[in-house]
Amino acid sequence: MQIICLRPIPATSSSAIPPVLFERARSIAVQHDQLSDELQKGYNVDIAKHIGQLSATARAFREIEAARKSLLDLNQLLQDPSTDSDLHSLAAEEIDDTSKSLSSLSKHLQSSLIPQHPFANLPCLIELRPGAGGSEAGLFAGDLLRMYQGFCKRLGIRTSIIKLETNAGTGSTDEVQEAVLEVDSRQAYDLLRCEAGVHRVQRVPATENKGRTHTSAVSVLVLPSFPETGNEELGTADLDDPNGDYYVNPQDVRIDVMRARGAGGQHVNTTDSAVRLTHLPTNTVVAVQDERSQHKNRQKAWRILRSRLAQARREAREEEKAQLRTSVVGVARMGRGDKIRTYNWNQQRVTDHRSGITLHNLDDILEGGQSLEEVMDSVKSWLRERDVETLVADEEAAKTTQTNAT
């Protein structure tokens, strides 16, 4: 298909696309056509896969070009003095509809240019850890655990608790010391990664006699979850590649077994069922004692350890890039240690500090209802905007580097 060469949409228009991204999309569309022509001469698996990766951007670019050409034709029709009144009215209505469509297409094009997160298609683990606030923080961690369980249940997504420690041992979600919830669904990581960060609660504890509002916090980590062997999302080689995110050298891990502690019946403190793994290079420690079987606890511990290390490696690379961008063009992102959301009991209010959305529907949010999904959608839009800023920064930096080199 021939690419129609029109000027990039001005950045001041309602359908603004930064010119550097528009040119990148044009280049991708041209490459898509070239590869498609090459594939017609003889089938090649790698070429076909590459075409699939480029198709969304190429299709969005062509739709925008077609819409802009339509606007150009309609404007010429309006400016033509020979156009009758009925056709003039129809053209004016069509311009309004096409302009609205163009704005939507522009957002779609920008989204298609954002690289997919490497963990996007994987299931995930949600790890909850109380922070400042003592026992009240532990109670709020239990609230968040039930919130995510309710959210997943409403969407028909299977979950399971693979680690749960409370103030009374394991098995209760009243006051959580640490919890790991597995969300066993393809693309669960992409669905829930917007929840990572520090969640803050403001409420009057049951033990508060003077009615004072206390502030507590819970840290939420969203980690990739994957099997012990590779799959179509990971690729088998990734688990065995020492340079890959998923690789863990068994020689770097110290394994300790011990008796389980806390309340829990006849098997607690009688058998060496608890397992603690320590990744020596990073001093990452995972301890699991939920199961009666040492073998099952060992499997769970390895899954959590592998997930934590993979996420940490990915975040370290992203942080390095973010610092470079900040020093050059001022693009910054929020990290896992940033306060992302506040839950205020007295006002029945939830405010997300990234997107700025505020809803006065606390109960529905804590039940994992539609209001929580509304908050998450607003954050995902905010994240896409930050991703677009990052893309622009990367493209402009590459363009500057190329110019300096010549």
C-alpha positions in Angstrom: 0.0 0.0 0.0 1.3 3.5 -0.9 2.0 5.8 2.0 0.4 9.2 1.6 3.0 11.9 2.7 1.2 14.6 4.6 2.7 17.0 7.2 2.8 15.8 10.8 -0.2 16.8 12.9 0.8 20.0 14.7 1.6 19.5 18.4 -0.9 22.2 19.3 -4.0 20.4 17.8 -6.5 18.3 19.8 -5.1 15.2 18.1 -1.5 16.1 19.0 1.2 13.7 18.1 4.8 14.8 18.7 6.4 15.2 15.3 9.3 12.9 16.2 6.8 10.1 17.0 4.8 10.7 13.8 8.0 10.3 11.8 8.8 7.1 13.6 5.4 5.8 12.8 5.9 6.7 9.2 9.2 4.8 9.1 7.5 1.8 10.7 4.7 1.8 8.1 7.2 2.0 5.3 9.2 -0.9 6.8 6.0 -2.9 7.2 5.2 -2.5 3.5 8.8 -3.5 2.5 8.7 -6.6 4.6 5.2 -7.5 3.3 6.5 -7.3 -0.3 9.5 -9.4 0.6 7.2 -12.0 2.3 5.2 -12.4 -0.9 8.3 -13.5 -2.7 8.8 -16.4 -0.3 7.6 -17.2 3.2 10.0 -16.6 6.1 9.0 -17.2 9.8 11.2 -14.4 11.1 9.9 -11.9 8.6 6.3 -12.9 9.3 6.8 -12.4 13.0 8.4 -9.0 12.4 5.5 -7.9 10.3 3.1 -8.9 13.1 5.1 -6.7 15.5 4.8 -3.7 13.2 1.3 -4.2 12.0 -0.5 -2.3 14.8 1.5 0.9 14.3 1.4 0.6 10.5 -2.4 0.2 10.5 -2.9 3.1 12.9 -0.6 5.3 10.8 -2.6 4.6 7.6 -5.9 5.3 9.4 -4.6 8.6 10.5 -3.3 9.5 7.0 -6.6 8.5 5.5 -8.5 10.6 8.1 -6.3 13.6 7.4 -6.7 13.3 3.7 -10.5 13.2 4.2 -10.3 16.4 6.3 -8.3 18.0 3.5 -10.9 17.0 0.9 -13.8 18.2 3.0 -12.2 21.5 3.7 -11.6 22.0 0.0 -15.3 21.2 -0.6 -16.4 23.8 2.0 -14.2 26.4 0.4 -15.5 25.7 -3.1 -18.1 28.4 -3.9 -20.0 26.0 -6.2 -20.8 23.6 -3.3 -24.6 23.6 -2.7 -26.0 24.2 0.8 -27.0 20.6 1.5 -23.6 19.3 0.6 -22.0 22.1 2.6 -23.9 21.0 5.7 -23.0 17.4 5.2 -19.4 18.2 4.8 -19.4 20.3 8.0 -20.9 17.4 9.9 -18.4 15.0 8.4 -15.5 17.3 9.5 -16.7 17.2 13.1 -17.0 13.4 13.1 -13.6 13.0 11.4 -11.9 15.4 13.8 -13.2 13.4 16.8 -12.1 10.2 15.1 -8.7 11.6 14.4 -8.2 12.4 18.1 -9.0 8.8 19.0 -6.7 7.5 16.2 -3.9 9.7 17.4 -4.0 8.2 20.9 -4.2 4.7 19.4 -1.1 5.4 17.3 0.9 6.6 20.3 -0.1 3.6 22.3 1.0 1.3 19.5 4.5 2.8 19.6 4.9 2.1 23.3 7.0 -1.1 23.6 5.3 -3.9 25.4 6.6 -4.6 28.9 8.6 -7.8 28.9 6.5 -9.3 31.7 3.1 -8.1 30.3 1.8 -11.5 29.2 2.7 -13.3 32.4 0.7 -14.1 35.5 1.8 -12.2 38.6 2.4 -12.2 42.3 1.0 -9.4 44.5 3.2 -9.0 47.6 1.8 -7.0 50.5 4.0 -5.8 53.4 2.9 -3.5 56.2 5.0 -0.4 56.7 4.7 2.4 59.2 1.7 2.2 61.5 2.1 -0.9 63.6 -0.8 -3.3 63.9 -3.1 -0.8 62.0 -0.8 -1.3 59.0 -1.2 -5.0 59.3 -5.0 -4.7 59.4 -4.9 -2.5 56.3 -2.7 -5.1 54.5 -5.5 -7.6 55.1 -8.0 -5.1 53.6 -5.9 -4.8 50.5 -5.5 -8.5 50.2 -9.2 -9.0 50.3 -9.6 -6.1 47.8 -7.4 -7.7 45.2 -9.1 -11.1 45.8 -12.5 -9.5 45.3 -11.4 -7.6 42.2 -10.0 -10.8 40.5 -13.1 -12.8 41.5 -15.4 -10.2 39.9 -13.3 -10.6 36.6 -13.4 -14.4 36.8 -9.6 -14.6 37.4 -8.3 -17.4 39.6 -6.2 -16.5 42.6 -4.4 -18.4 45.4 -2.5 -17.3 48.5 1.0 -18.8 48.3 2.3 -17.1 51.4 0.5 -15.6 54.4 1.9 -14.6 57.7 -0.1 -12.9 60.4 0.4 -11.7 64.0 -1.0 -15.1 65.1 1.0 -17.3 62.7 -0.6 -18.3 59.4 -4.1 -18.8 58.2 -5.8 -15.5 59.2 -6.1 -12.3 57.1 -7.0 -10.0 60.1 -3.5 -8.6 60.8 -1.1 -9.4 58.0 2.7 -9.4 58.4 3.4 -10.5 54.9 1.2 -11.9 52.1 1.8 -13.1 48.5 -1.2 -13.6 46.3 -0.8 -15.4 43.0 -3.0 -14.1 40.1 -3.1 -17.0 37.7 -4.1 -15.5 34.4 -2.3 -14.6 31.3 -1.6 -10.8 31.2 -2.3 -10.5 34.9 1.0 -8.6 35.3 0.0 -6.0 32.7 -3.5 -5.7 34.4 -2.2 -5.1 37.9 1.3 -3.6 37.7 -0.3 -0.2 38.1 -0.9 -1.2 41.8 2.7 -1.3 42.7 3.8 1.3 45.3 2.9 2.5 48.8 -0.8 2.6 49.7 -1.6 4.9 52.6 -4.7 4.6 54.9 -6.1 7.3 57.2 -8.6 6.1 59.7 -9.4 5.9 63.4 -8.1 2.5 64.8 -10.5 0.4 66.9 -8.0 0.8 69.8 -8.0 4.6 69.6 -9.9 6.0 72.6 -9.8 9.7 71.7 -11.0 9.4 68.1 -7.8 10.5 66.5 -7.1 9.6 62.9 -3.9 7.6 62.4 -1.9 7.2 59.2 -0.5 3.8 58.2 1.0 2.4 55.0 1.4 -0.8 53.1 3.9 -1.6 50.4 2.5 -3.4 47.4 4.8 -5.1 45.0 3.6 -6.7 41.7 6.0 -9.4 40.5 6.1 -11.6 37.4 5.1 -15.2 38.0 6.4 -17.9 35.7 6.9 -21.7 35.8 10.1 -23.5 36.4 10.4 -24.2 32.7 10.1 -21.7 29.8 6.9 -21.2 28.0 5.8 -19.3 24.9 5.9 -16.0 26.7 9.4 -16.5 28.2 11.1 -18.7 25.8 12.9 -21.7 27.2 16.4 -20.2 26.9 15.5 -17.3 29.2 15.5 -19.5 32.3 18.9 -20.9 31.5 20.6 -17.7 30.3 22.9 -16.3 32.9 22.3 -12.8 31.5 18.5 -13.2 31.5 16.1 -11.7 34.0 14.8 -15.1 35.1 18.0 -16.9 35.7 19.0 -17.8 39.3 22.3 -19.7 39.8 21.6 -22.3 42.5 25.1 -21.9 43.8 24.3 -18.3 44.7 21.4 -19.5 47.0 21.8 -20.7 50.6 19.0 -23.0 51.6 18.0 -23.3 55.3 15.3 -25.6 56.7 13.8 -25.1 60.1 10.7 -25.8 62.2 7.7 -23.7 61.5 6.8 -21.1 64.1 3.6 -19.7 65.4 0.1 -21.1 65.9 -0.9 -23.8 63.4 -1.5 -27.2 64.9 0.5 -30.3 65.6 2.9 -29.9 62.7 4.3 -26.5 63.9 7.5 -26.8 65.8 7.6 -30.6 65.3 9.0 -31.0 61.7 11.6 -29.2 59.7 9.0 -28.0 57.1 9.8 -24.3 56.9 12.3 -23.2 54.2 14.4 -20.0 53.9 16.3 -19.1 50.7 19.0 -16.4 50.8 20.3 -15.1 47.5 23.8 -14.2 48.6 24.8 -11.7 45.9 21.8 -9.5 46.7 21.0 -10.6 50.2 17.4 -11.3 49.1 15.7 -13.5 51.6 12.5 -15.6 51.1 11.0 -17.7 54.0 7.9 -19.9 53.5 6.2 -22.1 56.1 2.6 -22.2 54.9 2.6 -25.9 53.9 3.2 -28.9 56.0 5.4 -30.3 53.3 9.0 -29.0 53.1 9.0 -29.8 49.4 6.0 -27.6 48.7 7.4 -24.8 50.8 10.7 -25.1 48.9 8.8 -24.8 45.6 6.9 -21.7 46.7 10.1 -20.1 48.1 11.9 -20.6 44.8 9.0 -19.1 42.8 8.9 -16.0 45.0 12.7 -15.6 44.9 12.9 -15.9 41.1 10.1 -13.4 40.8 11.7 -10.8 43.1 15.1 -11.1 41.4 13.6 -10.8 37.9 11.6 -7.7 38.9 14.6 -6.1 40.7 16.8 -6.6 37.6 14.2 -5.1 35.3 13.7 -2.1 37.7 17.4 -1.5 38.0 17.7 -1.1 34.2 14.7 1.1 34.0 16.0 3.3 36.9 19.3 3.6 35.1 17.6 4.8 32.0 15.2 7.1 33.9 18.2 8.8 35.6 19.8 9.3 32.3 16.6 10.8 30.8 16.1 13.0 33.8 19.6 14.4 33.5 19.1 15.1 29.8 15.5 16.0 29.3 13.7 15.9 32.7 11.5 12.9 32.2 11.0 11.2 35.6 8.8 8.3 36.8 7.4 7.2 40.2 9.2 4.2 41.8 8.0 1.4 44.1 8.8 3.5 47.2 6.5 6.4 46.2 3.2 7.0 47.9 0.7 6.3 45.1 -2.8 6.2 46.8 -4.6 7.3 49.9 -7.7 5.7 51.4 -9.5 8.0 53.8 -12.1 6.3 56.0 -13.7 9.5 57.5 -14.3 11.0 54.0 -15.0 7.7 52.3 -12.4 8.9 49.8 -9.8 7.3 47.7 -7.2 9.5 45.9 -4.6 8.2 43.5 -1.6 10.6 43.5 -0.4 9.7 40.0 -3.5 10.3 37.9 -5.1 12.7 40.4 -8.4 10.9 40.4 -10.5 11.1 43.5 -13.6 8.9 44.2 -15.9 9.0 47.3 -16.8 5.3 47.0 -14.4 3.6 49.4 -16.5 0.6 50.2 -16.9 -0.4 46.5 -13.2 0.0 46.0 -12.3 -2.2 49.0 -14.6 -4.8 47.6 -12.7 -4.8 44.3 -15.7 -3.3 42.5 -16.1 -1.2 39.4 -14.8 1.9 41.2 -11.4 0.2 41.7 -11.3 -0.6 38.0 -12.0 3.1 37.3 -9.1 4.2 39.4 -6.8 1.6 37.8 -7.9 2.7 34.3 -7.0 6.3 35.1 -3.6 5.3 36.3 -3.0 3.3 33.1 -3.8 6.4 31.1 -1.3 8.3 33.2 1.3 5.6 32.7 0.7 5.7 28.9 1.3 9.5 29.0 4.6 9.0 30.8 5.6 6.3 28.3 4.9 8.7 25.4 7.1 11.3 27.1 9.8 8.6 27.4 9.5 7.7 23.7 9.8 11.3 22.7 12.9 11.8 24.9 14.5 8.6 23.5 13.7 9.6 19.9 15.0 13.2 20.3 18.1 11.9 22.1 18.8 9.5 19.3 18.2 12.2 16.7 20.6 14.5 18.5 23.2 11.8 18.7 22.9 11.1 15.0 23.2 14.7 14.1 26.3 15.2 16.3 27.9 12.1 14.7 27.4 13.5 11.2 
